[in-house]
Amino acid sequence: MTATTTPPRPAVAPPRSSRGRRREALGAYGFMSPTLIVMIVMMAVPVITVIGYSFLSNVVTEKNGVFVGLDNYVTLLSDSIFLQAAGNTLLFTVVSVAFHLGLGLAFALMLNSTYLPRWASSFFRTVYILPWVFTASIVVILWQLMLNPNGVINFILESLNLIDSKVEWLSNRDLALGTVAFINIWAGYPFFMISLLAGLQGISADLYEAAKVDGAGPISRFFHITIPQLKPIIIAMAMLDFIWNMQQFSIVWLATGGGPVNATETIATYTYKLAFSKYEFSLSSASGVLLFVVSMIVALVYVRHQKARD
């Protein structure tokens, strides 16, 4: 008869006291303190200052600003140019996000296709990501040259008999906003493409094989496997892109400066002009606060979605 030995039980650490937990928390906050200080100085203080300015009479140009309550907001919301800028911003943002998503998904599906050789996939991936690498100034200069009345775009369209005369793409009130949105779409779709391509490569091939065995066709597999698997990425990317495009300034400003005749005016360019062209710093602060509030609402929705996903 062999004797059995009972394995020793692992030592159980005694519960930490509240004092020990506080000490650990203080240590963690101590390590985080440099970052927190920088965030407070660089972000919190300017935001609070701008919010305060929005409730005062014209600061900076006046020695002592007077509290005027919501007068600046009332002035903005009754300004036809601001309302036009808000409408342009909403249209510009919705169109940009929709096409960013559509083009990004289309190119990601193409690059992820098994019918495309590996060398071709690497080549096209490099080519398609180039717009994301260029700075806004390079992107705008490039398209201004091509969209010039004597540029290559009009030359090609005239050669194909699609237009009878040269088109002023950035100077025509009816075409300017769409043209700027097109430039923004071209510059921003690679971010969606790379993100969605990573999501596609993370989908298990077994799901597609099982669907094929059950008789599902390509369209059915796309809508019942690909889209549901990419849904978390699509929602997160769409919300982030909505916030970014709401605040888009560089491309619009460099391409048209908000013109012609406010046709491409957005809240970002309108706010800039109020501050640095008209020196209406309080009105500019109020405009910035309104944009900040809308962006924060979308950001909170994004955070709640991320928490629900986790």
N, C-alpha and C positions, 0 to 999 in steps of 0.2 A: 504494500500500500504506500503510495507516494504522497508525501505531504504537499499541500498546495499553499502557495504563498500569495498573500493579498498584496496587489501593487499599491505602493504608497499613494495616498491622495495628494493632489497638487495643493501647494500652499495657497490659501485664499488671502488676498490682500485685505487688510482691514479697511473699512469704509473711511473715506476721507472726511475730515471735519469741514465745517462751513468756512473756517478760517483758512484751511488749505485750499479750498476751491476759490476763495477770494484771492488768495495769493497767486494762483495759477491764472485767474482772469486778469489780474493786474499785470502779470508778466506778459500775457498775450497782448494786452492793450499797449504795454510799453514798447513791444516790438512793432506794433502797428502805428504808434504815435507819429513817426516822421511822415508817413503817408497821409494820415488823418490831418495833420497840420497843413500839409501842402494842399489837400483837397479843400480844407476850410478857407485858407487864404486865397487860393486861385479860383474856387468855384462858389462856395457859399457866400462869401463876403460880396463879390460882384453881383450875384443874383439878388441878394437882399438889398443892396444899394440901388439897383435898377428898379426893383419893385417900389422902394421908397420914393425914387425920383418920379415915378408915374403918378403919384398922388400930390405932386407939388407943381407950382407954376414953373415957368421955364428956368430950369437950373442951369448952372455954368455961366450963362450969359447974364444972369441976375445974381447980385451979391447974396441976397437972402431970399431963398425960395419960400413961397407962401403955400400953405396946405389948401388944395382946391378940391379934395375928395375925388369923385369920379368924373370930374369935368373933362379930363383928358380922354377918358374912355368914351364918353358921350360924343366928344368932338370927332374921334376916330370913326365910330360906328355911324356917324351921320355924314362922313366924307365919302363922296362917290368914288374917288380914286382908290381909297382904301378898300371899299366894297368890291371894286373891280379887281384889285390886287388879290383879295381873298378868293374870289371866284377863279381867277387865273391860277392861283396856287393850288386850289383843290383839283382843277382839271389837269394841270401839269402833273400833280402828284399821282392821281388815279391812273392816268394814261401811262406814266413812267413805270409804276409798279406793275401794272398789268402786262406791259410789253417786256419788262425785265424778266418777269416770271415765265411768260410764254417762250421768249427766245432762249432764256437760260435752260428751260426744260428741254426744248427741241434740240439744242446743241449738246446738252448732256446725254440725251438718249442716243444721239448719233455717235458721240465719242465712246459710249458704253456698249455699242453694238458689237456683236461677235463677228459680223460680216466685214468689219473694218480692220485691216491689218494693223499690227501693233505699231509699226513705223509710221503709218498714216495717222493713227490716233495721236501719237506723240507730236507729229508735225502740226496737225490741225489744232491740237490743244495749245501749242505755243502761239500759233497765229491768232486764235480766237481770244486769247487772254491779253493781247497787246493793248487794246483800248483801255483796260484797267491799269496798265503800267504807266500810260502817258499821264502827265499832269493836265489840269483843266486848261491851262493856257495853250499848251500844245494842241489839245483836242480842238479847242475853239478856232485857233489859227488855221489848223488843217482844214476844218469844214468851211470856214470863211473863204478860203482860197477856192475850194471845190464848188461852193454855192454862189460864188461871185457871178454876176450876170454874164461875164465872159469866161467863166470857169468850166471845168470838165463836166459837171452835172448837166448844165444847160446844153453843152455841146452834144452830149450823148442823147439827151431827150430830143433835141432838134434833128439829130441824125436819124433817129427812129420815128420821126414825124409825130411825136407825142405832144409837142408844143409848137406854136407858130411864131412866138416871139420870146425874147429872153425874159426870164422870171426873176424878180427881185425877192429872193426867198426870205431874207432877213429884214427887208424894208417894207414889205407888203403887210398891212395890218391884218389881213385875213390869213396869211400864211406864217407870220413870224412866230406865234406861240407854238404851232405845230412843228415848225422847223427846229426851234430850240428844244422842244421835247424830244424830237428825233435825235438830236445831238446828245442829249442826256441819256437817252435809251442806249445809244451806241456805246457810250462811255461806261455804262453801268451794268450791262447784261453779263459780262464775264464773272462778276462776283456771284450771281445766281448760278451760272453754269458750273463753276467749280464746286459750290456747296451742294448742288443737286447731284452732280457727278459722284461726289463722295457718298451721298446717300444711296444712289443707285448701286454703287459697288458694295454697299453694306447689306443689300437685300440677298437673302439666301437663294441660291439657284434651285434648291429643292422645292421651293414654293412654285416656281415656274414649271418644273418637271411634273409635279403633282397636278397642276392645272392642265398641262398638256394631256396627261393620261386621262383626265376627266373630260377631255374634249373641248376645253376652252381655247378660243382663238386669240390672236394677238390683241385685238381691241378689248376683248373681255379681260385678258390678263392685265392689260394696261390699267383699266378702270377698277379692277377688283384686287390687284396685287400692288402694282407700282404706285398708284396714287395714294392708297391707304398707308403704305409703308413710308411714303415721302411726306405725308400730311403734316407731321410735327415740324419738319424742316421748312415746308412751304409756308406754314402759318407764322413761324418765327421770322423767317426772312422777309415776308410781306410786311409784317409790323415794323421791323427795323428799317426796311426800305421806305416805308411810308413816312417815318420820322425824318430820315435823311433827306428825302425829296421835299418835304415840307419846308426844310431849312436850306434848300439849295440856293446858293448865291453866286458862286464863282462862274459857273457856266452861263447863267442868265446875264450876269453883269458884263462879262467879257464879250458875249455874243451880241447883245442888243442894248445893254444898259437900262432895260425896262421899256424901251421904245419898240416900234415907232408909236408915238402918241399913246403911251401906257398900254399898248397891246400885249406886251410880255411882262408887265409889272407884276411882281410877286410881293408877298409880305416882307420877304428878306430885303429885296432891293428898295421897297418903299420905306422900310425902317432905316436903311442906310442913308437914303436921300434926306429924310427928315433930320437926321443927326448931323450929317456932314455937308449937306448942300443948303438946307434951310436953317440949320442950327436950332431946331425945335427939339431939344434933348428930352424934355418931359414927354412930349407926344411920341417921340421915338422909343422912349422907355416903355410907354403904355403899349405900343405896337409890339415891341419885343416880348412883353409880359403875356399878351394874348397868344402869340405864337408859342411861347413857353408852356402855357396852360394846355393848349391843344396837344402839344408834343408829350407833355406829362401824362395826359389822359391815355394816349395810345401806349406810352411806356408802361403805365400801370396795368393795362390790359395784357401787354406782353409778359410782364412779370407774373401776373396771376396765371396766365397760360403755362408758363414755364414751371411754376409750382405745381399746377394740376398735372402736368406731364410727369414730373419727378415722382 
